Structure formats: C-alpha cells, structure tokens
Amino acid sequence: MAEYLKQQENIPQGEKSQLEETVSSIILQVRQQGDEALRGFLRKFDGVDINELKASDDDILNAKKQLPVTLLEDISFSIERIRAFAEAQRRTLTEFEQEMIPGVHLGQKVIPIESVGAYVPGGRYPLLSSAQMAIIPAKVAGVSNIRVCTPPTKDGAIHPAVLYAAHQSGANEIFSVGGAQAVAALAYGTESIRPVNKITGPGNRFVTEAKRQVNGVVGIDLLAGPSEVLVVADKTARPDYVASDLLAQSEHDIDAQGILVTTSRELGLAVLEEIEKQLETLPTAEVARASWKRRGQVIYTETLEEAIAVTNDLASEHLHVQIKDAYKHLDKFTNYGSLFLGENATVVYADKVCGTNHILPTSAAAKYTGGVWVGTFLKVVTYQRIEQEGVNQLAPHCVRQSNREGLIAHLRSANIRLTGKLDIEPESVKELSK
C-alpha cells in the first residue's frame, strides 16, 4: 500500500463559473470590437498603449541587435535540435494507396493544416523555447501561415529573445497580444489578425479557458495546465538530482506540481531534506517553495511494481525514471506526456534544447493523448478509387445492408452502379429481407 511521506495540501477550488464568464466576455468583446478591444485589453492588463499590433521587420532586426552572441547561438542550436526531431517524426507519417480487393483502391494522404496560431506565454519569464516548440513542428509539417501572439513587456515591446526566436523558428506574423483576447483574435479574426484553423501553445488559466471555449470554431492542440513532474526513484538515485528535478518544475509557478514516487523510504526522507537545503540558495525560492508546499508529494511504495502502477495512474506531464536499469522498464510505463530514462535525462533538457516537444498533456490527460508533435499540424485523410470490378464486389453487400437499415436512397446509389437501375427487382426485395 502506497504511503505518503509528504502529501499535497487540500487546495480549495476557485470559482470556475467566474473564470468562464470573464473569458466569455473577453471573447465577445474581441468578436464585436476587433483591434479596438485588443488595444483596450493591452492598456488594461499589460499597462501599455500599442497602436501597431504586428511586429515589423525592423522590430525583429532591433531585437536581434539586443541579444548577446551566446544567446543567438543557443537559439540556433535549440531550433536545429527541435527541427531535426520534428523532421524525423514527419518521416514516420507516409502516404499510400493499396488495392485492398480487386478493383477497390484505398489510399491515405497527409495534408498540412493551412494556418496555425501559436500562443507564446509572457508572464514571469521570457519563454522563447515555447515559441520554438509551437512553431517549428508546424513549419516542418508544411503549414503555410503561422501567426504568433505573445504579450508585450512593460515597455510595450515583445521581449527581444522571444521575438527573434519566433521569427527564426518560422513565424509568418508576430503580434503583441496576450491572454484570452489573443486566443479570441486567432479564432475569430480582427482587422490586424486573420483567423487560423488551429491554435497551439501553453498559457495561463485564462488562455486555457479561452482555448476550451473556442474549440470547435478552430482546432486546439490540448488544454495544458500548470507544469507537472513525477520522479520514480529507487535507492540508487541521488537525492540532490531528484530534488533539483522537482524544484526545476516547481519554480514555474505556485500551481506547478512535483511528485516523487520511491521504493526507498530513506531516499524519500533524504530528498525532503535536500529540497529544503536547495531552497535556501535558490533565487526563485519564493515561488518554488510555495509550489512544493502546496502541491508537492512524496509517495513511498514497497515494490517497484506498485510504484509503476501509481505512476501510470497519476499520468504526469513529465515522467523521470531514476532507477537501476531504467531503460529495461521502458514498456512498463504507459501514461505520461514525455518520458525521461535514467538520472542524466533531466526534464530541463527537453524543456529547452534536446529536440522533443515540451507542450504536453497535464491533469492526467496523458491517459488518452500525447503532446504536441509534427502530426498535430497534419491531417491524415483517406480516399477511394473504385473500378467496376470493385463495384461488383461491394455493391451487393451495400444494397443488402442499406435495405435492412431502411435507407433506400443509399440502396439506389449502390445499385445503379451495379445494375444500371435505381431499384432492385421486387422478388429480390424478399430475398434481401431474409
């Protein structure tokens, strides 16, 4: 039986209806007032007065000039890594046509979505990696129009690193708009921002709620909540590694969640001590400590099998396996957004530079979906090409089934291709009814 060495606090749920109503009001204002509403929300929420919402070529050039050479090199390196992995994924998606039975040719096409909106969060940190994660797979997929929305800084400009990273990743247009109003603009369009077919990218609860409300008008990638990490560890794990991995996600915001599932009580207690030690020197300790206090958990299990069962049930966004011979247990883990095997495969490598995508399912959604990948921006569709020989094989079955279902127009559509007549002979009706 699993035992909690540290349990998540009982966090009261906020007023969901108030969030829904607020976001619904924002969306309605954007639909009715367009750019005027966006500028009003920029003044209200961001404290800036912006006339031109779209970033210009000069803005991008000026942004590049503000960045140190090492940062430009880092951006270039991470873009190449993310692009290479997306290209490898794209090669796994193939088109084909096959003659399934004589005269019946069935095929599959892989078609890029025409336009995509990428939301890049602002907030406490300039998340240039989120720009890369949302844009590069779409670009590799062949999306022809990628429109980025990101909130401006307090000086009224997009953070130069985010702006340059978005441009280098392949964005066609970049706009100084954030929050639920950005999602509304991408879904319905304004004078400056043309509507898209699908919206991707993480955001705060207002952005997530807006994506939920516009889903159906446009497609969305997923409804991502606060960051999550679950570390599975045995007695061979290093407490300082585990603690640093838990705090790396906890520093995102106070709603982030870090969980340790361990088969070693001694390790669990050592990690609790190590977290307190590392918090003493962590510059982001205020947020990380609040997150760990509110949502952190340490779960002790007597066996590895139980630890794996608990892990699969929790279905965390990031799953880091720090046990002996971690790779041998790969197939036992089934529910996660992205999996990290062994103590060296820290989540932060994937967050930034190794190439896999960091826009991942949270809140146990990993039980039914994966994260953003090149396939997020592709439509796998089918087609049929049927010769007369195929008609001769398909039509009799179709005629009989349509008759049993009482769908006579269906019956006629099949039969006219088989016999040249709309309706079947009266004596045949009796035979079909048997």
C-alpha positions as CSV (number, residue, x, y, z in Angstrom):
1,M,0.0,0.0,0.0
2,A,1.4,3.4,-1.0
3,E,2.3,5.7,1.9
4,Y,2.6,9.5,1.7
5,L,5.8,10.9,3.2
6,K,4.6,14.3,2.1
7,Q,1.1,15.0,0.8
8,Q,-0.4,17.8,-1.3
9,E,-2.3,20.4,0.6
10,N,-6.1,20.5,0.3
11,I,-6.3,23.4,-2.2
12,P,-9.8,25.0,-2.4
13,Q,-11.1,25.2,-5.9
14,G,-11.7,28.6,-7.3
15,E,-14.9,29.9,-8.8
16,K,-14.9,28.1,-12.2
17,S,-18.0,29.9,-13.3
18,Q,-16.4,33.3,-12.8
19,L,-13.4,32.3,-14.9
20,E,-15.7,31.1,-17.7
21,E,-17.8,34.3,-17.6
22,T,-14.7,36.5,-17.6
23,V,-13.2,34.7,-20.6
24,S,-16.5,34.6,-22.4
25,S,-16.9,38.4,-22.0
26,I,-13.3,38.9,-23.4
27,I,-14.0,36.7,-26.4
28,L,-17.3,38.5,-27.1
29,Q,-15.6,41.9,-27.0
30,V,-12.9,40.8,-29.4
31,R,-15.5,39.4,-31.8
32,Q,-17.5,42.7,-31.7
33,Q,-14.8,45.3,-31.5
34,G,-11.7,43.6,-33.1
35,D,-8.4,45.6,-32.8
36,E,-10.1,48.2,-30.6
37,A,-10.8,45.6,-28.0
38,L,-7.3,44.2,-28.2
39,R,-5.7,47.6,-27.7
40,G,-8.1,48.2,-24.7
41,F,-7.0,44.9,-23.1
42,L,-3.4,45.8,-23.7
43,R,-4.0,49.0,-21.7
44,K,-6.0,47.2,-19.0
45,F,-4.0,44.0,-18.5
46,D,-0.5,44.9,-19.7
47,G,-0.3,48.6,-18.9
48,V,0.9,49.5,-22.4
49,D,-0.5,51.6,-25.2
50,I,0.2,50.0,-28.6
51,N,-1.1,51.1,-31.9
52,E,0.6,48.7,-34.3
53,L,0.0,45.2,-33.0
54,K,2.1,43.4,-35.6
55,A,5.9,43.2,-35.2
56,S,7.7,44.7,-38.2
57,D,11.0,43.6,-39.9
58,D,12.7,46.5,-38.1
59,D,11.4,45.3,-34.8
60,I,12.9,41.8,-35.5
61,L,16.2,43.3,-36.6
62,N,16.4,45.5,-33.5
63,A,15.6,42.5,-31.3
64,K,18.5,40.6,-32.7
65,K,20.9,43.5,-32.0
66,Q,19.9,43.5,-28.3
67,L,20.8,39.8,-27.8
68,P,24.3,38.6,-26.9
69,V,26.1,36.3,-29.3
70,T,25.9,33.3,-26.9
71,L,22.1,33.6,-26.7
72,L,21.9,33.8,-30.5
73,E,24.0,30.6,-30.6
74,D,21.8,28.9,-28.1
75,I,18.6,29.8,-30.0
76,S,20.2,28.5,-33.2
77,F,21.2,25.2,-31.5
78,S,17.8,24.5,-30.0
79,I,16.0,25.4,-33.2
80,E,18.1,22.9,-35.1
81,R,17.5,20.2,-32.5
82,I,13.8,20.7,-32.4
83,R,13.6,20.8,-36.2
84,A,15.7,17.6,-36.6
85,F,13.4,15.7,-34.3
86,A,10.3,17.0,-36.0
87,E,11.7,16.0,-39.4
88,A,12.4,12.5,-38.1
89,Q,8.8,12.3,-36.9
90,R,7.4,13.6,-40.2
91,R,9.2,10.7,-42.0
92,T,7.2,8.2,-40.0
93,L,3.9,9.6,-41.5
94,T,3.6,8.2,-45.0
95,E,1.1,8.3,-47.8
96,F,0.0,5.1,-49.6
97,E,-2.5,3.6,-52.0
98,Q,-3.3,-0.1,-51.9
99,E,-5.7,-2.4,-53.9
100,M,-7.5,-3.9,-50.9
101,I,-9.6,-6.3,-53.0
102,P,-9.7,-6.5,-56.8
103,G,-10.9,-3.1,-58.2
104,V,-11.0,-1.3,-54.8
105,H,-8.1,1.1,-54.3
106,L,-7.9,2.8,-50.9
107,G,-5.4,5.5,-50.0
108,Q,-4.1,7.8,-47.4
109,K,-3.0,11.4,-47.8
110,V,-1.1,13.5,-45.3
111,I,-2.0,17.2,-45.7
112,P,-0.7,20.2,-43.7
113,I,-3.2,22.4,-41.9
114,E,-3.3,25.7,-43.8
115,S,-3.0,28.2,-40.9
116,V,-2.0,27.9,-37.3
117,G,-1.9,30.3,-34.4
118,A,0.9,29.8,-31.9
119,Y,0.4,31.3,-28.4
120,V,3.7,32.1,-26.6
121,P,3.3,32.9,-22.9
122,G,4.8,36.0,-21.3
123,G,4.5,36.3,-17.6
124,R,7.4,35.9,-15.2
125,Y,9.9,34.6,-17.7
126,P,10.5,35.1,-21.4
127,L,9.7,31.6,-22.7
128,L,11.5,31.7,-26.0
129,S,11.6,27.9,-26.0
130,S,7.7,27.9,-26.1
131,A,7.9,29.8,-29.3
132,Q,10.2,27.2,-30.9
133,M,8.0,24.3,-29.6
134,A,4.8,25.7,-31.1
135,I,6.2,27.0,-34.4
136,I,8.9,24.6,-35.6
137,P,6.8,21.4,-35.8
138,A,4.2,23.4,-37.7
139,K,6.8,24.7,-40.1
140,V,8.2,21.1,-40.7
141,A,4.7,19.9,-41.3
142,G,4.3,22.4,-44.1
143,V,1.9,24.9,-42.5
144,S,1.9,27.9,-44.8
145,N,0.7,30.6,-42.4
146,I,1.9,30.6,-38.8
147,R,0.7,33.5,-36.7
148,V,2.2,34.1,-33.2
149,C,0.6,36.0,-30.4
150,T,2.6,36.9,-27.3
151,P,2.1,39.5,-24.6
152,P,4.4,42.6,-24.6
153,T,6.7,43.5,-21.8
154,K,6.0,46.6,-19.6
155,D,7.9,48.8,-22.1
156,G,5.3,47.9,-24.7
157,A,7.6,45.7,-26.9
158,I,7.8,41.9,-27.3
159,H,10.8,40.5,-25.4
160,P,13.6,40.6,-28.0
161,A,14.6,36.9,-27.3
162,V,11.0,35.7,-27.8
163,L,10.6,37.9,-30.9
164,Y,13.8,36.7,-32.6
165,A,13.2,33.1,-31.6
166,A,9.7,33.1,-33.1
167,H,11.0,34.7,-36.3
168,Q,13.9,32.3,-36.7
169,S,11.6,29.3,-36.0
170,G,9.4,30.2,-39.0
171,A,6.6,32.5,-37.8
172,N,5.0,34.5,-40.7
173,E,3.4,37.1,-38.4
174,I,4.0,38.0,-34.8
175,F,1.6,40.1,-32.7
176,S,1.9,41.9,-29.4
177,V,-1.3,40.4,-27.9
178,G,-1.6,38.1,-25.0
179,G,-4.2,36.4,-22.8
180,A,-7.7,35.1,-23.7
181,Q,-8.1,38.0,-26.1
182,A,-5.2,36.7,-28.2
183,V,-6.9,33.3,-28.5
184,A,-10.2,35.0,-29.4
185,A,-8.4,37.0,-32.1
186,L,-6.8,33.9,-33.6
187,A,-10.1,32.1,-33.6
188,Y,-12.4,34.8,-35.0
189,G,-10.0,37.3,-36.5
190,T,-9.7,41.1,-36.2
191,E,-8.7,43.9,-38.6
192,S,-5.0,43.0,-38.0
193,I,-5.1,39.3,-37.1
194,R,-6.6,36.9,-39.6
195,P,-8.3,33.8,-38.2
196,V,-6.5,30.5,-38.2
197,N,-7.5,26.8,-38.4
198,K,-5.8,25.6,-35.2
199,I,-4.4,27.1,-32.1
200,T,-1.5,25.7,-30.2
201,G,0.8,26.6,-27.3
202,P,0.6,26.8,-23.4
203,G,-0.7,29.6,-21.3
204,N,-2.3,30.6,-18.0
205,R,-5.8,29.6,-16.9
206,F,-7.4,32.4,-18.9
207,V,-5.6,31.3,-22.1
208,T,-6.6,27.6,-21.4
209,E,-10.2,28.5,-20.8
210,A,-10.3,30.6,-23.9
211,K,-8.9,27.6,-25.9
212,R,-11.6,25.5,-24.4
213,Q,-14.4,27.9,-25.4
214,V,-13.2,28.4,-29.0
215,N,-12.6,24.7,-29.5
216,G,-14.8,23.6,-32.4
217,V,-14.7,27.0,-34.0
218,V,-11.0,26.2,-34.5
219,G,-9.0,23.1,-33.5
220,I,-6.7,23.2,-30.5
221,D,-3.7,21.1,-29.5
222,L,-4.7,20.4,-25.9
223,L,-5.7,22.0,-22.7
224,A,-2.4,22.3,-20.8
225,G,-2.5,23.2,-17.1
226,P,0.4,24.0,-14.7
227,S,3.6,22.2,-15.1
228,E,4.0,18.7,-13.6
229,V,6.9,16.3,-13.0
230,L,6.9,12.9,-11.4
231,V,10.1,11.2,-10.5
232,V,10.2,7.5,-9.9
233,A,13.3,6.6,-7.9
234,D,14.9,3.7,-6.0
235,K,17.7,3.5,-3.5
236,T,20.3,4.0,-6.3
237,A,19.0,7.5,-7.1
238,R,20.9,10.7,-6.0
239,P,18.8,12.8,-3.6
240,D,20.4,16.0,-4.9
241,Y,19.5,15.1,-8.5
242,V,15.9,14.3,-7.6
243,A,15.5,17.4,-5.5
244,S,16.8,19.6,-8.3
245,D,14.5,18.0,-10.8
246,L,11.4,18.5,-8.6
247,L,12.3,22.2,-7.9
248,A,13.0,22.9,-11.6
249,Q,9.3,22.4,-12.3
250,S,8.1,23.9,-9.0
251,E,9.7,27.3,-9.9
252,H,7.4,27.7,-12.9
253,D,4.5,28.9,-10.7
254,I,2.8,28.2,-7.4
255,D,0.4,25.8,-9.1
256,A,3.1,23.6,-10.6
257,Q,3.4,20.1,-9.2
258,G,6.4,17.9,-8.2
259,I,5.8,14.3,-7.1
260,L,8.4,11.7,-6.0
261,V,7.3,8.0,-6.0
262,T,10.0,5.9,-4.4
263,T,10.7,2.4,-3.3
264,S,13.1,3.7,-0.7
265,R,11.9,5.4,2.5
266,E,15.4,6.6,3.2
267,L,15.7,8.2,-0.2
268,G,12.3,9.9,0.2
269,L,13.3,11.4,3.5
270,A,16.7,12.4,2.1
271,V,15.0,14.2,-0.8
272,L,12.8,16.1,1.6
273,E,15.9,17.4,3.4
274,E,17.7,18.1,0.2
275,I,14.8,20.2,-1.2
276,E,14.9,22.4,1.9
277,K,18.7,22.8,1.5
278,Q,18.5,23.7,-2.1
279,L,15.6,26.2,-1.5
280,E,18.0,28.2,0.8
281,T,20.1,29.2,-2.1
282,L,17.6,29.2,-5.0
283,P,16.8,32.7,-6.4
284,T,13.3,31.6,-7.3
285,A,12.7,30.0,-3.9
286,E,9.6,32.1,-3.2
287,V,7.6,30.6,-6.0
288,A,9.3,27.1,-5.8
289,R,8.7,26.8,-2.0
290,A,5.1,27.8,-2.3
291,S,4.6,25.3,-5.1
292,W,6.3,22.5,-3.3
293,K,4.4,23.2,-0.1
294,R,1.0,23.3,-1.8
295,R,1.3,20.6,-4.4
296,G,4.5,18.6,-3.7
297,Q,4.1,14.9,-2.8
298,V,6.5,12.1,-1.8
299,I,4.9,8.6,-2.1
300,Y,6.6,5.5,-0.7
301,T,5.8,2.1,-2.2
302,E,7.2,-1.3,-1.1
303,T,7.8,-2.6,-4.6
304,L,8.8,-1.3,-8.0
305,E,5.6,-2.8,-9.5
306,E,3.5,-0.8,-7.1
307,A,5.5,2.4,-7.9
308,I,4.9,1.8,-11.6
309,A,1.2,1.3,-11.0
310,V,0.9,4.5,-9.0
311,T,2.9,6.4,-11.7
312,N,0.7,5.1,-14.5
313,D,-2.4,6.1,-12.5
314,L,-1.1,9.7,-11.9
315,A,-0.2,10.1,-15.6
316,S,2.0,13.1,-15.1
317,E,3.2,15.5,-17.8
318,H,6.9,14.7,-17.3
319,L,7.9,11.3,-16.0
320,H,11.6,10.9,-14.9
321,V,12.7,7.4,-14.1
322,Q,15.7,7.3,-11.9
323,I,16.0,3.6,-11.0
324,K,18.6,0.9,-11.7
325,D,18.5,-0.2,-15.4
326,A,15.8,2.3,-16.2
327,Y,15.7,1.6,-19.9
328,K,14.8,-2.0,-19.3
329,H,11.5,-0.9,-17.8
330,L,10.5,1.4,-20.7
331,D,7.5,-0.6,-21.8
332,K,6.0,-0.8,-18.3
333,F,5.3,2.9,-18.2
334,T,2.2,3.7,-20.2
335,N,0.8,7.1,-19.1
336,Y,3.0,10.2,-19.4
337,G,3.4,13.2,-21.6
338,S,7.2,12.7,-22.1
339,L,9.4,10.1,-20.5
340,F,13.0,10.6,-19.2
341,L,15.0,7.5,-18.6
342,G,18.0,7.5,-16.3
343,E,19.4,10.1,-14.0
344,N,21.1,12.1,-16.8
345,A,17.9,12.6,-18.9
346,T,16.7,15.6,-16.9
347,V,13.4,17.2,-17.9
348,V,15.0,20.6,-18.5
349,Y,17.0,19.3,-21.5
350,A,13.7,18.6,-23.2
351,D,12.2,21.9,-21.9
352,K,14.8,23.8,-23.8
353,V,17.2,22.2,-26.3
354,C,17.2,18.4,-26.8
355,G,14.5,18.3,-29.5
356,T,11.4,16.7,-28.1
357,N,8.4,19.0,-27.6
358,H,7.5,20.4,-24.2
359,I,3.9,21.3,-24.9
360,L,2.5,18.2,-23.1
361,P,-0.8,16.9,-21.5
362,T,-1.4,17.7,-17.9
363,S,-4.1,16.8,-15.3
364,A,-3.9,13.0,-16.2
365,A,-4.8,13.8,-19.9
366,A,-1.7,11.6,-20.7
367,K,-4.1,8.7,-20.2
368,Y,-5.6,9.4,-23.6
369,T,-3.3,11.8,-25.5
370,G,0.3,12.7,-26.2
371,G,1.8,16.1,-26.6
372,V,2.3,18.5,-29.5
373,W,4.3,16.9,-32.4
374,V,4.6,17.4,-36.1
375,G,1.4,15.3,-36.5
376,T,-0.5,18.0,-34.6
377,F,-0.3,20.1,-37.7
378,L,-1.1,17.4,-40.3
379,K,-4.4,15.9,-41.4
380,V,-4.3,12.2,-42.2
381,V,-7.2,11.7,-44.7
382,T,-8.4,8.9,-46.8
383,Y,-9.5,8.5,-50.4
384,Q,-11.1,5.7,-52.6
385,R,-10.8,4.8,-56.2
386,I,-13.1,2.0,-57.3
387,E,-13.2,0.2,-60.6
388,Q,-16.2,-1.8,-62.0
389,E,-14.7,-5.0,-60.7
390,G,-14.8,-3.4,-57.2
391,V,-18.4,-2.3,-57.7
392,N,-19.3,-5.9,-58.5
393,Q,-17.9,-7.0,-55.1
394,L,-19.0,-4.1,-52.9
395,A,-22.4,-3.2,-54.2
396,P,-24.3,-6.4,-53.4
397,H,-23.3,-6.2,-49.7
398,C,-24.1,-2.5,-49.7
399,V,-27.5,-3.0,-51.2
400,R,-28.5,-5.6,-48.7
401,Q,-27.3,-3.6,-45.7
402,S,-29.0,-0.4,-46.9
403,N,-32.2,-2.3,-47.4
404,R,-32.1,-3.8,-43.9
405,E,-31.5,-0.3,-42.5
406,G,-34.4,1.2,-44.5
407,L,-32.0,3.6,-46.3
408,I,-33.4,3.2,-49.8
409,A,-31.6,6.2,-51.3
410,H,-28.4,4.5,-50.1
411,L,-29.6,1.3,-51.8
412,R,-30.3,3.1,-55.0
413,S,-26.9,4.8,-55.1
414,A,-25.2,1.5,-54.8
415,N,-27.5,-0.5,-57.1
416,I,-27.5,1.9,-60.0
417,R,-23.7,1.4,-60.3
418,L,-24.2,-2.4,-60.2
419,T,-27.3,-2.9,-62.4
420,G,-27.9,0.5,-64.1
421,K,-31.2,0.7,-62.3
422,L,-32.3,2.7,-59.2
423,D,-34.4,0.0,-57.5
424,I,-33.9,-3.7,-57.3
425,E,-36.4,-6.3,-58.7
426,P,-39.4,-7.0,-56.5
427,E,-38.5,-10.6,-56.0
428,S,-35.1,-9.5,-54.9
429,V,-36.6,-7.4,-52.1
430,K,-37.9,-10.6,-50.5
431,E,-34.6,-12.2,-50.7
432,L,-32.8,-9.2,-49.2
433,S,-35.3,-9.2,-46.3
434,K,-34.4,-12.7,-45.2
